[in-house]
Amino acid sequence: MEIKNRVGLSRSYLHAMNRGARKVSIFADEADRKIFRSLLGRFATNYSVSVLAWCLMPNHYHLETDSEGTPLSQMMHDLDGTYARAFNRRHATTGCLFQGPFKTMLIRDLEGLAYVNRYIHLNPVDLGRVPATYGWSSCASYLGLAPVPAWLNVEPVMSWLRRPDRSDRAAYAEYLEQGLLKPRKAKNHFDPVEEFQVDWIRHLEERLVEAMIGRERILGETAPSTIVAWMARKDYRIPARVVADFYGYTSAASVRTVSNRIEQRVREEPYFRTAIETVIEIATRKR
């Protein structure tokens, strides 16, 4: 999602990401990470941005937020800018620290919110670290192993995962464990934004395939991959080239053509539109 589309955006759940320019690390030591975490808390409070999850990796970071688009953009501008200046002062360097403006993806439902939250907290696995004991994420706060700062809001995710037969801590630990049991996919992209986009396409496909079991006729001969390609482009603004790489389309133009055809059918065929809405509703229903 581009900056111009974030400014003025109504209150929404967003996954925000940025990485170092020229593939450089954005954290040289523990002091850098402490500075970033402190600035995150300060600017989230100043701009009334509710942070639902955060994780600092060597060359990038992830945030999950609940906010209107304008204050989020202001917070991120100050966060990245202030941190970059502090980093350059501490390490006697100059130039751009980040690759550019931060990237975001809109999260449209609580099931997706929980999934992104878990994705963020599982990032340290790629470093050979245990998420629960990784000191530079909000995972421990969800597991009751660390305090929940005033600017961190765990309730939206826990409202989805909460179960009457167990504590919130146990419910989140179980959900995290389910993610750990899934095979780790080989990463084809250095860019963590693209890595997440590929993971999200895979997640959308899994949701749609499960929702269509026993309902194969509802969408006729339309393949789940075609619907996912359309959703990825329309609802999540994932670049066509990323979708093309994932599904093996000959080009990004092919993805755009397929997406446009689905969009046209949704506009012109009421039955088809209702069928897609039904499948998506089933896919996002709490299980």
Secondary structure, DSSP 4 states (H G I P E B T S, - for coil): --HHHHTTPPSEEEEEEEEBGGG--S--SHHHHHHHHHHHHHHHHHTTPEEEEEEE-SSEEEEEEEE-HHHHHHHHHHHHHHHHHHHHHHHT--S-SBSSS-EEEEE-SHHHHHHHHHHHHHGGGGGT--GGG-TTBSHHHHTTSS---TTB--HHHHHHH--TTS-HHHHHHHHHHHHHHSPPPPP--SSHHHHHHHHHHHHHHHHHHHHHTT-GGGGTT--HHHHHHHHHHHTT---HHHHHHHHT-S-HHHHHHHHHHHHHHHHH-HHHHHHHHHHHHHHHS--
